[in-house]
Amino acid sequence: MTRFIDVATMADLVAECGLETFLGDLADALAADFVRWPEFDKSARVASHSEVGVIELMPAADRQRYAFKYVNGHPANTRRGLYTVMAFGVLADVDTGWPVLLSELTLATALRTAATSLMAARALARPGVRRMALIGNGAQAEFQALAFHAHLGIEEIVAFDVDPAATDKLVRNLAQAAPGLRVRRAASTREAVRGADIVTTITADKTRATILTPDMIEPGMHLNAVGGDCPGKTELHADVLRAARVFVEYEPQTRIEGDIQQLPADFPVVDLWRVLAGQVEGRQRADQVTVFDSVGFALEDFSTLRLVAARAEALGLGETIELVPSADDPKDLFRHTRRGRARRALRRAA
């Protein structure tokens, strides 16, 4: 049988663990898997693009487990009453192919994106950070704010979004979730980033935007660029990247989808996993500007599914479903057609 985690169960799992605790534990799980990067079978995601969005499959595997995520990105969905990003995923046993876990990943993707940002900032931001600018206050903004507040010492968020209602929502939610975190509204991106230790950009529009320009950047900033995550979608002016030390998850994918898609193929970047493994330096000096050009990589979903599976089993959460047929006679698949008709008859009789 396969363990199934729906949205309500995922919410229960996070609540049982505590949201801030789960974010920290997930960042630790991500770091542990990134350090063993060479052990994974990796590839860029398979994407189907349209004029209004993208649908993607994201696979990753080690010798024990295989994982994939189905995910979309449709910025106009909010006008239709749908989330911009929706996702689900599977964790399977490599030796048999058996699906161990089928899970919602819409909520979990927001958690893993924030935890990945936290993992990178722990390695790259200068010590003693206290203020973060949050540009883009949509569905993932609260998770970023809570992760950095709880685990990196951020005391003040300065928020800006072109949609004031999004900032209203962010302020309201953070007042309840983190009353010790100061949240201040800004009238522009320029105002929001002034004096920030960390700048997180997490905008949704599928366009080549220039959310941050070189004149906004201050020495020592760490830029957490999350929103540029598909071809034709960027957030940073190219000169911001040229003047910074840039870190990526999986270079072949980031060259196509990240902010560095604006630059030549030989523009130098640093693999984040090498920093986490102690192979190369991260930040080299206090006044250096660092950029995490984050596009989201399948290994992060692997880590998330692995942690969710372990926590769900420990907490006794989720239900078991027959996602694939039982194998009393593995050479007779046809018998399940008769079994299906019998089950429908029983349901009608009931």
C-alpha atoms as a printed R data frame, in Angstrom:
    type eleno elety resid chain resno       x       y       z
1   ATOM     1    CA   MET     A     1   0.000   0.000   0.000
2   ATOM     2    CA   THR     A     2   0.989   3.620  -0.550
3   ATOM     3    CA   ARG     A     3   0.806   6.332   2.096
4   ATOM     4    CA   PHE     A     4  -1.304   9.269   0.868
5   ATOM     5    CA   ILE     A     5  -0.900  12.784   2.241
6   ATOM     6    CA   ASP     A     6  -3.545  15.279   1.181
7   ATOM     7    CA   VAL     A     7  -3.579  19.012   1.926
8   ATOM     8    CA   ALA     A     8  -5.382  18.666   5.255
9   ATOM     9    CA   THR     A     9  -2.975  15.946   6.386
10  ATOM    10    CA   MET     A    10   0.049  17.999   5.338
11  ATOM    11    CA   ALA     A    11  -1.333  20.892   7.377
12  ATOM    12    CA   ASP     A    12  -1.760  18.545  10.358
13  ATOM    13    CA   LEU     A    13   1.795  17.236   9.941
14  ATOM    14    CA   VAL     A    14   3.268  20.747   9.914
15  ATOM    15    CA   ALA     A    15   1.124  21.765  12.881
16  ATOM    16    CA   GLU     A    16   2.213  18.707  14.863
17  ATOM    17    CA   CYS     A    17   5.860  19.567  14.218
18  ATOM    18    CA   GLY     A    18   5.394  23.339  14.538
19  ATOM    19    CA   LEU     A    19   5.734  25.459  11.405
20  ATOM    20    CA   GLU     A    20   8.980  27.168  12.345
21  ATOM    21    CA   THR     A    21  10.491  23.912  13.621
22  ATOM    22    CA   PHE     A    22   9.507  22.116  10.433
23  ATOM    23    CA   LEU     A    23  11.111  24.848   8.306
24  ATOM    24    CA   GLY     A    24  14.353  24.476  10.235
25  ATOM    25    CA   ASP     A    25  14.266  20.683  10.067
26  ATOM    26    CA   LEU     A    26  13.600  20.840   6.341
27  ATOM    27    CA   ALA     A    27  16.552  23.214   5.827
28  ATOM    28    CA   ASP     A    28  18.727  20.695   7.679
29  ATOM    29    CA   ALA     A    29  17.414  17.814   5.545
30  ATOM    30    CA   LEU     A    30  18.107  19.807   2.385
31  ATOM    31    CA   ALA     A    31  21.653  20.588   3.485
32  ATOM    32    CA   ALA     A    32  22.299  16.925   4.318
33  ATOM    33    CA   ASP     A    33  21.209  15.877   0.825
34  ATOM    34    CA   PHE     A    34  23.074  18.704  -0.940
35  ATOM    35    CA   VAL     A    35  26.295  17.639   0.791
36  ATOM    36    CA   ARG     A    36  25.959  14.194  -0.810
37  ATOM    37    CA   TRP     A    37  25.236  15.739  -4.216
38  ATOM    38    CA   PRO     A    38  27.426  13.296  -6.227
39  ATOM    39    CA   GLU     A    39  25.269  10.364  -5.054
40  ATOM    40    CA   PHE     A    40  22.178  11.629  -6.894
41  ATOM    41    CA   ASP     A    41  20.896  10.973 -10.377
42  ATOM    42    CA   LYS     A    42  20.108  14.524 -11.525
43  ATOM    43    CA   SER     A    43  18.569  16.214 -14.537
44  ATOM    44    CA   ALA     A    44  16.930  19.503 -15.404
45  ATOM    45    CA   ARG     A    45  13.173  19.456 -15.154
46  ATOM    46    CA   VAL     A    46  11.009  18.583 -18.135
47  ATOM    47    CA   ALA     A    47   8.914  21.641 -18.947
48  ATOM    48    CA   SER     A    48   5.939  22.304 -21.192
49  ATOM    49    CA   HIS     A    49   5.634  26.060 -21.751
50  ATOM    50    CA   SER     A    50   2.659  28.033 -22.993
51  ATOM    51    CA   GLU     A    51   2.080  31.744 -23.383
52  ATOM    52    CA   VAL     A    52   0.458  31.910 -19.954
53  ATOM    53    CA   GLY     A    53   2.494  29.496 -17.862
54  ATOM    54    CA   VAL     A    54   4.422  26.285 -17.531
55  ATOM    55    CA   ILE     A    55   3.813  22.685 -16.394
56  ATOM    56    CA   GLU     A    56   6.853  20.713 -15.243
57  ATOM    57    CA   LEU     A    57   8.030  17.323 -14.049
58  ATOM    58    CA   MET     A    58  11.013  17.311 -11.668
59  ATOM    59    CA   PRO     A    59  12.792  13.974 -10.984
60  ATOM    60    CA   ALA     A    60  15.707  13.067  -8.711
61  ATOM    61    CA   ALA     A    61  16.979   9.804  -7.220
62  ATOM    62    CA   ASP     A    62  19.667   8.247  -5.067
63  ATOM    63    CA   ARG     A    63  20.327   4.512  -4.690
64  ATOM    64    CA   GLN     A    64  17.399   3.986  -2.317
65  ATOM    65    CA   ARG     A    65  14.641   6.384  -3.351
66  ATOM    66    CA   TYR     A    66  13.276   7.985  -6.509
67  ATOM    67    CA   ALA     A    67  11.144  11.139  -6.365
68  ATOM    68    CA   PHE     A    68   9.329  13.343  -8.795
69  ATOM    69    CA   LYS     A    69   7.133  16.420  -8.572
70  ATOM    70    CA   TYR     A    70   4.410  17.630 -10.909
71  ATOM    71    CA   VAL     A    71   4.175  21.421 -10.669
72  ATOM    72    CA   ASN     A    72   2.766  24.314 -12.648
73  ATOM    73    CA   GLY     A    73   3.391  28.042 -12.706
74  ATOM    74    CA   HIS     A    74   0.545  30.214 -14.046
75  ATOM    75    CA   PRO     A    75   0.745  33.833 -12.798
76  ATOM    76    CA   ALA     A    76  -2.775  34.695 -14.033
77  ATOM    77    CA   ASN     A    77  -4.359  31.911 -11.980
78  ATOM    78    CA   THR     A    78  -5.091  34.198  -9.045
79  ATOM    79    CA   ARG     A    79  -7.624  36.042 -11.226
80  ATOM    80    CA   ARG     A    80  -9.366  32.679 -11.721
81  ATOM    81    CA   GLY     A    81  -9.434  31.795  -8.055
82  ATOM    82    CA   LEU     A    82  -6.532  29.346  -8.391
83  ATOM    83    CA   TYR     A    83  -3.030  29.303  -6.931
84  ATOM    84    CA   THR     A    84  -0.165  30.333  -9.185
85  ATOM    85    CA   VAL     A    85   1.760  27.202  -8.178
86  ATOM    86    CA   MET     A    86   0.110  23.811  -7.588
87  ATOM    87    CA   ALA     A    87   1.951  20.538  -7.115
88  ATOM    88    CA   PHE     A    88   1.970  16.924  -6.010
89  ATOM    89    CA   GLY     A    89   4.729  14.338  -5.811
90  ATOM    90    CA   VAL     A    90   5.704  10.696  -5.420
91  ATOM    91    CA   LEU     A    91   8.479   8.983  -3.472
92  ATOM    92    CA   ALA     A    92   9.285   5.451  -4.649
93  ATOM    93    CA   ASP     A    93  11.568   2.568  -3.739
94  ATOM    94    CA   VAL     A    94  14.411   2.224  -6.254
95  ATOM    95    CA   ASP     A    95  14.817  -1.551  -5.839
96  ATOM    96    CA   THR     A    96  11.197  -2.327  -6.713
97  ATOM    97    CA   GLY     A    97   9.685   0.860  -8.142
98  ATOM    98    CA   TRP     A    98   6.970   0.654  -5.476
99  ATOM    99    CA   PRO     A    99   5.382   4.077  -4.745
100 ATOM   100    CA   VAL     A   100   5.948   4.582  -1.038
101 ATOM   101    CA   LEU     A   101   4.331   8.012  -0.793
102 ATOM   102    CA   LEU     A   102   1.871  10.109  -2.802
103 ATOM   103    CA   SER     A   103   1.699  13.612  -1.398
104 ATOM   104    CA   GLU     A   104   0.344  17.066  -1.992
105 ATOM   105    CA   LEU     A   105   3.224  19.456  -2.651
106 ATOM   106    CA   THR     A   106   1.548  22.835  -3.119
107 ATOM   107    CA   LEU     A   107   1.900  23.728   0.554
108 ATOM   108    CA   ALA     A   108   5.099  21.700   0.816
109 ATOM   109    CA   THR     A   109   6.681  23.509  -2.153
110 ATOM   110    CA   ALA     A   110   6.260  26.826  -0.365
111 ATOM   111    CA   LEU     A   111   7.881  25.277   2.700
112 ATOM   112    CA   ARG     A   112  10.786  23.780   0.737
113 ATOM   113    CA   THR     A   113  11.372  27.025  -1.194
114 ATOM   114    CA   ALA     A   114  11.670  28.957   2.053
115 ATOM   115    CA   ALA     A   115  13.838  26.250   3.605
116 ATOM   116    CA   THR     A   116  16.131  26.275   0.555
117 ATOM   117    CA   SER     A   117  16.465  30.053   0.817
118 ATOM   118    CA   LEU     A   118  17.310  29.652   4.494
119 ATOM   119    CA   MET     A   119  19.884  26.954   3.748
120 ATOM   120    CA   ALA     A   120  21.623  29.224   1.231
121 ATOM   121    CA   ALA     A   121  21.508  32.318   3.440
122 ATOM   122    CA   ARG     A   122  23.032  30.422   6.360
123 ATOM   123    CA   ALA     A   123  26.020  29.703   4.129
124 ATOM   124    CA   LEU     A   124  26.245  32.997   2.251
125 ATOM   125    CA   ALA     A   125  24.840  35.950   4.224
126 ATOM   126    CA   ARG     A   126  27.150  37.957   6.456
127 ATOM   127    CA   PRO     A   127  26.837  37.345  10.216
128 ATOM   128    CA   GLY     A   128  24.445  39.409  12.296
129 ATOM   129    CA   VAL     A   129  21.727  40.012   9.707
130 ATOM   130    CA   ARG     A   130  18.655  41.744  11.121
131 ATOM   131    CA   ARG     A   131  16.630  43.326   8.284
132 ATOM   132    CA   MET     A   132  15.168  41.690   5.178
133 ATOM   133    CA   ALA     A   133  13.415  43.334   2.258
134 ATOM   134    CA   LEU     A   134  10.643  41.154   0.831
135 ATOM   135    CA   ILE     A   135   9.737  42.095  -2.728
136 ATOM   136    CA   GLY     A   136   6.647  40.192  -3.829
137 ATOM   137    CA   ASN     A   137   4.167  39.423  -1.057
138 ATOM   138    CA   GLY     A   138   2.188  36.587  -2.606
139 ATOM   139    CA   ALA     A   139   1.563  32.994  -1.572
140 ATOM   140    CA   GLN     A   140   5.140  32.132  -0.544
141 ATOM   141    CA   ALA     A   141   6.054  35.360   1.252
142 ATOM   142    CA   GLU     A   142   5.066  34.370   4.787
143 ATOM   143    CA   PHE     A   143   7.116  31.190   4.638
144 ATOM   144    CA   GLN     A   144  10.234  33.121   3.647
145 ATOM   145    CA   ALA     A   145   9.672  35.656   6.427
146 ATOM   146    CA   LEU     A   146   9.110  33.029   9.119
147 ATOM   147    CA   ALA     A   147  12.096  30.915   8.098
148 ATOM   148    CA   PHE     A   148  14.479  33.875   8.210
149 ATOM   149    CA   HIS     A   149  12.978  35.258  11.430
150 ATOM   150    CA   ALA     A   150  13.087  31.979  13.333
151 ATOM   151    CA   HIS     A   151  16.401  30.624  12.114
152 ATOM   152    CA   LEU     A   152  18.575  33.507  10.901
153 ATOM   153    CA   GLY     A   153  17.734  36.297  13.336
154 ATOM   154    CA   ILE     A   154  15.784  38.601  11.031
155 ATOM   155    CA   GLU     A   155  13.956  41.091  13.237
156 ATOM   156    CA   GLU     A   156  12.377  43.376  10.645
157 ATOM   157    CA   ILE     A   157  10.718  42.754   7.289
158 ATOM   158    CA   VAL     A   158  10.264  45.662   4.904
159 ATOM   159    CA   ALA     A   159   7.640  44.581   2.387
160 ATOM   160    CA   PHE     A   160   6.608  45.800  -1.042
161 ATOM   161    CA   ASP     A   161   4.263  44.459  -3.696
162 ATOM   162    CA   VAL     A   162   2.666  46.177  -6.672
163 ATOM   163    CA   ASP     A   163  -0.617  44.800  -5.291
164 ATOM   164    CA   PRO     A   164  -1.281  46.494  -1.920
165 ATOM   165    CA   ALA     A   165  -3.761  43.745  -1.027
166 ATOM   166    CA   ALA     A   166  -0.939  41.195  -1.082
167 ATOM   167    CA   THR     A   167   0.998  43.259   1.461
168 ATOM   168    CA   ASP     A   168  -2.171  43.617   3.569
169 ATOM   169    CA   LYS     A   169  -2.424  39.834   3.632
170 ATOM   170    CA   LEU     A   170   1.256  39.433   4.545
171 ATOM   171    CA   VAL     A   171   1.046  41.954   7.397
172 ATOM   172    CA   ARG     A   172  -2.111  40.326   8.761
173 ATOM   173    CA   ASN     A   173  -0.724  36.788   8.662
174 ATOM   174    CA   LEU     A   174   2.660  37.670  10.162
175 ATOM   175    CA   ALA     A   175   1.024  39.646  12.985
176 ATOM   176    CA   GLN     A   176  -0.641  36.395  14.047
177 ATOM   177    CA   ALA     A   177   2.170  33.962  13.251
178 ATOM   178    CA   ALA     A   178   5.163  35.997  14.472
179 ATOM   179    CA   PRO     A   179   4.154  38.885  16.749
180 ATOM   180    CA   GLY     A   180   7.823  39.521  17.588
181 ATOM   181    CA   LEU     A   181   8.677  40.228  13.948
182 ATOM   182    CA   ARG     A   182   8.413  43.877  12.892
183 ATOM   183    CA   VAL     A   183   6.799  44.296   9.477
184 ATOM   184    CA   ARG     A   184   6.990  47.650   7.725
185 ATOM   185    CA   ARG     A   185   5.395  48.607   4.425
186 ATOM   186    CA   ALA     A   186   7.407  50.334   1.723
187 ATOM   187    CA   ALA     A   187   6.105  52.485  -1.108
188 ATOM   188    CA   SER     A   188   8.591  51.089  -3.635
189 ATOM   189    CA   THR     A   189  11.252  48.468  -4.147
190 ATOM   190    CA   ARG     A   190  13.920  51.125  -3.732
191 ATOM   191    CA   GLU     A   191  12.556  52.127  -0.332
192 ATOM   192    CA   ALA     A   192  12.204  48.495   0.772
193 ATOM   193    CA   VAL     A   193  15.796  47.488   0.030
194 ATOM   194    CA   ARG     A   194  17.444  50.536   1.587
195 ATOM   195    CA   GLY     A   195  19.553  49.332   4.524
196 ATOM   196    CA   ALA     A   196  18.538  45.664   4.114
197 ATOM   197    CA   ASP     A   197  20.954  42.865   4.980
198 ATOM   198    CA   ILE     A   198  19.022  40.382   2.836
199 ATOM   199    CA   VAL     A   199  16.799  41.109  -0.149
200 ATOM   200    CA   THR     A   200  14.352  38.407  -1.187
201 ATOM   201    CA   THR     A   201  12.641  38.806  -4.555
202 ATOM   202    CA   ILE     A   202   9.753  36.431  -5.081
203 ATOM   203    CA   THR     A   203   7.617  37.902  -7.838
204 ATOM   204    CA   ALA     A   204   5.368  35.885 -10.123
205 ATOM   205    CA   ASP     A   205   5.003  37.600 -13.509
206 ATOM   206    CA   LYS     A   206   6.423  35.584 -16.397
207 ATOM   207    CA   THR     A   207   8.462  38.439 -17.850
208 ATOM   208    CA   ARG     A   208  11.989  39.782 -18.061
209 ATOM   209    CA   ALA     A   209  11.633  42.203 -15.180
210 ATOM   210    CA   THR     A   210  14.301  44.314 -13.490
211 ATOM   211    CA   ILE     A   211  13.077  44.357  -9.916
212 ATOM   212    CA   LEU     A   212  16.559  45.233  -8.610
213 ATOM   213    CA   THR     A   213  18.944  47.616 -10.370
214 ATOM   214    CA   PRO     A   214  22.621  48.246  -9.550
215 ATOM   215    CA   ASP     A   215  21.955  51.569  -7.841
216 ATOM   216    CA   MET     A   216  19.788  49.811  -5.227
217 ATOM   217    CA   ILE     A   217  22.498  47.386  -4.136
218 ATOM   218    CA   GLU     A   218  24.539  48.100  -0.995
219 ATOM   219    CA   PRO     A   219  27.854  46.477   0.024
220 ATOM   220    CA   GLY     A   220  27.454  43.204   1.883
221 ATOM   221    CA   MET     A   221  23.892  42.475   0.795
222 ATOM   222    CA   HIS     A   222  22.779  38.920   0.194
223 ATOM   223    CA   LEU     A   223  20.218  38.668  -2.610
224 ATOM   224    CA   ASN     A   224  17.819  35.754  -2.471
225 ATOM   225    CA   ALA     A   225  16.460  35.791  -6.028
226 ATOM   226    CA   VAL     A   226  13.597  33.289  -6.071
227 ATOM   227    CA   GLY     A   227  11.132  34.545  -8.690
228 ATOM   228    CA   GLY     A   228  13.208  34.107 -11.850
229 ATOM   229    CA   ASP     A   229  12.528  30.440 -12.483
230 ATOM   230    CA   CYS     A   230  11.769  29.821 -16.160
231 ATOM   231    CA   PRO     A   231  12.965  30.979 -19.570
232 ATOM   232    CA   GLY     A   232  12.048  34.603 -20.196
233 ATOM   233    CA   LYS     A   233  11.462  35.328 -16.484
234 ATOM   234    CA   THR     A   234  14.018  37.359 -14.530
235 ATOM   235    CA   GLU     A   235  14.148  39.792 -11.604
236 ATOM   236    CA   LEU     A   236  17.682  41.218 -11.464
237 ATOM   237    CA   HIS     A   237  19.371  43.675 -13.782
238 ATOM   238    CA   ALA     A   238  22.268  41.902 -15.480
239 ATOM   239    CA   ASP     A   239  24.774  44.360 -13.968
240 ATOM   240    CA   VAL     A   240  23.661  43.327 -10.468
241 ATOM   241    CA   LEU     A   241  24.790  39.815 -11.316
242 ATOM   242    CA   ARG     A   242  28.041  40.951 -12.922
243 ATOM   243    CA   ALA     A   243  29.045  42.804  -9.744
244 ATOM   244    CA   ALA     A   244  28.216  39.903  -7.369
245 ATOM   245    CA   ARG     A   245  29.346  36.386  -6.479
246 ATOM   246    CA   VAL     A   246  26.545  34.192  -7.823
247 ATOM   247    CA   PHE     A   247  25.526  30.776  -6.461
248 ATOM   248    CA   VAL     A   248  23.256  28.239  -8.158
249 ATOM   249    CA   GLU     A   249  21.564  24.931  -7.421
250 ATOM   250    CA   TYR     A   250  22.024  22.982 -10.677
251 ATOM   251    CA   GLU     A   251  23.929  24.995 -13.246
252 ATOM   252    CA   PRO     A   252  22.547  23.368 -16.431
253 ATOM   253    CA   GLN     A   253  19.015  24.251 -15.321
254 ATOM   254    CA   THR     A   254  19.830  27.707 -13.949
255 ATOM   255    CA   ARG     A   255  21.558  28.734 -17.194
256 ATOM   256    CA   ILE     A   256  18.193  28.277 -18.913
257 ATOM   257    CA   GLU     A   257  15.755  29.409 -16.235
258 ATOM   258    CA   GLY     A   258  17.550  31.617 -13.711
259 ATOM   259    CA   ASP     A   259  18.507  35.262 -13.726
260 ATOM   260    CA   ILE     A   260  21.833  34.255 -15.273
261 ATOM   261    CA   GLN     A   261  19.963  33.388 -18.491
262 ATOM   262    CA   GLN     A   262  20.650  37.045 -19.342
263 ATOM   263    CA   LEU     A   263  24.418  36.506 -19.335
264 ATOM   264    CA   PRO     A   264  26.911  34.596 -21.515
265 ATOM   265    CA   ALA     A   265  27.298  30.871 -20.955
266 ATOM   266    CA   ASP     A   266  30.780  31.379 -19.515
267 ATOM   267    CA   PHE     A   267  29.653  33.811 -16.791
268 ATOM   268    CA   PRO     A   268  31.168  32.350 -13.602
269 ATOM   269    CA   VAL     A   269  28.877  30.836 -10.982
270 ATOM   270    CA   VAL     A   270  29.461  28.699  -7.882
271 ATOM   271    CA   ASP     A   271  27.614  25.456  -7.138
272 ATOM   272    CA   LEU     A   272  25.922  25.873  -3.771
273 ATOM   273    CA   TRP     A   273  26.485  22.226  -2.881
274 ATOM   274    CA   ARG     A   274  30.259  22.745  -3.053
275 ATOM   275    CA   VAL     A   275  29.992  25.539  -0.485
276 ATOM   276    CA   LEU     A   276  27.871  23.384   1.819
277 ATOM   277    CA   ALA     A   277  30.357  20.511   1.441
278 ATOM   278    CA   GLY     A   278  33.268  22.803   2.319
279 ATOM   279    CA   GLN     A   279  34.904  22.464  -1.081
280 ATOM   280    CA   VAL     A   280  34.820  26.167  -2.039
281 ATOM   281    CA   GLU     A   281  34.359  29.497  -0.291
282 ATOM   282    CA   GLY     A   282  30.964  31.131  -0.065
283 ATOM   283    CA   ARG     A   283  31.111  34.761   0.955
284 ATOM   284    CA   GLN     A   284  34.721  35.922   0.665
285 ATOM   285    CA   ARG     A   285  34.488  39.240   2.496
286 ATOM   286    CA   ALA     A   286  31.985  41.268   4.495
287 ATOM   287    CA   ASP     A   287  31.311  43.864   1.787
288 ATOM   288    CA   GLN     A   288  30.840  41.327  -1.002
289 ATOM   289    CA   VAL     A   289  27.404  41.105  -2.617
290 ATOM   290    CA   THR     A   290  26.196  37.515  -2.884
291 ATOM   291    CA   VAL     A   291  23.320  36.258  -5.042
292 ATOM   292    CA   PHE     A   292  21.495  32.965  -4.694
293 ATOM   293    CA   ASP     A   293  19.946  32.537  -8.144
294 ATOM   294    CA   SER     A   294  17.310  30.075  -7.004
295 ATOM   295    CA   VAL     A   295  15.118  28.365  -9.600
296 ATOM   296    CA   GLY     A   296  14.055  25.344  -7.545
297 ATOM   297    CA   PHE     A   297  15.636  21.969  -8.173
298 ATOM   298    CA   ALA     A   298  14.263  18.428  -7.964
299 ATOM   299    CA   LEU     A   299  16.648  17.396  -5.188
300 ATOM   300    CA   GLU     A   300  14.824  19.852  -2.915
301 ATOM   301    CA   ASP     A   301  11.547  18.029  -3.564
302 ATOM   302    CA   PHE     A   302  13.285  14.691  -2.968
303 ATOM   303    CA   SER     A   303  14.403  15.956   0.454
304 ATOM   304    CA   THR     A   304  10.930  17.271   1.222
305 ATOM   305    CA   LEU     A   305   9.197  14.027   0.309
306 ATOM   306    CA   ARG     A   306  11.768  12.054   2.279
307 ATOM   307    CA   LEU     A   307  11.153  14.164   5.397
308 ATOM   308    CA   VAL     A   308   7.370  14.131   4.964
309 ATOM   309    CA   ALA     A   309   7.371  10.337   4.629
310 ATOM   310    CA   ALA     A   310   9.418   9.902   7.801
311 ATOM   311    CA   ARG     A   311   7.362  12.375   9.839
312 ATOM   312    CA   ALA     A   312   4.043  11.006   8.611
313 ATOM   313    CA   GLU     A   313   5.044   7.477   9.597
314 ATOM   314    CA   ALA     A   314   6.299   8.606  13.008
315 ATOM   315    CA   LEU     A   315   3.122  10.595  13.696
316 ATOM   316    CA   GLY     A   316   0.748   8.023  12.202
317 ATOM   317    CA   LEU     A   317  -0.614  10.533   9.688
318 ATOM   318    CA   GLY     A   318  -2.033   9.894   6.229
319 ATOM   319    CA   GLU     A   319  -4.033   7.014   4.876
320 ATOM   320    CA   THR     A   320  -2.947   3.973   2.914
321 ATOM   321    CA   ILE     A   321  -4.346   3.631  -0.594
322 ATOM   322    CA   GLU     A   322  -4.092   0.989  -3.297
323 ATOM   323    CA   LEU     A   323  -2.354   3.215  -5.859
324 ATOM   324    CA   VAL     A   324  -1.031   0.150  -7.686
325 ATOM   325    CA   PRO     A   325  -2.626  -3.320  -7.694
326 ATOM   326    CA   SER     A   326  -1.857  -5.815  -4.970
327 ATOM   327    CA   ALA     A   327   0.331  -8.629  -6.220
328 ATOM   328    CA   ASP     A   328  -1.065 -11.887  -4.822
329 ATOM   329    CA   ASP     A   329  -0.410 -13.308  -8.300
330 ATOM   330    CA   PRO     A   330   2.090 -10.938 -10.000
331 ATOM   331    CA   LYS     A   331   1.595 -12.602 -13.404
332 ATOM   332    CA   ASP     A   332  -2.178 -12.105 -13.450
333 ATOM   333    CA   LEU     A   333  -3.017  -8.419 -13.851
334 ATOM   334    CA   PHE     A   334  -6.222  -9.146 -15.760
335 ATOM   335    CA   ARG     A   335  -7.960 -10.421 -12.617
336 ATOM   336    CA   HIS     A   336  -8.088  -6.872 -11.273
337 ATOM   337    CA   THR     A   337 -10.624  -5.971 -13.946
338 ATOM   338    CA   ARG     A   338 -13.064  -8.462 -12.446
339 ATOM   339    CA   ARG     A   339 -12.234  -7.274  -8.950
340 ATOM   340    CA   GLY     A   340 -13.031  -3.704  -9.944
341 ATOM   341    CA   ARG     A   341 -16.504  -4.631 -11.235
342 ATOM   342    CA   ALA     A   342 -17.181  -6.584  -8.054
343 ATOM   343    CA   ARG     A   343 -16.260  -3.614  -5.915
344 ATOM   344    CA   ARG     A   344 -18.563  -1.288  -7.878
345 ATOM   345    CA   ALA     A   345 -21.405  -3.777  -7.476
346 ATOM   346    CA   LEU     A   346 -20.843  -3.908  -3.741
347 ATOM   347    CA   ARG     A   347 -20.863  -0.121  -3.515
348 ATOM   348    CA   ARG     A   348 -24.170   0.063  -5.443
349 ATOM   349    CA   ALA     A   349 -25.685  -2.608  -3.185
350 ATOM   350    CA   ALA     A   350 -24.664  -0.674  -0.100
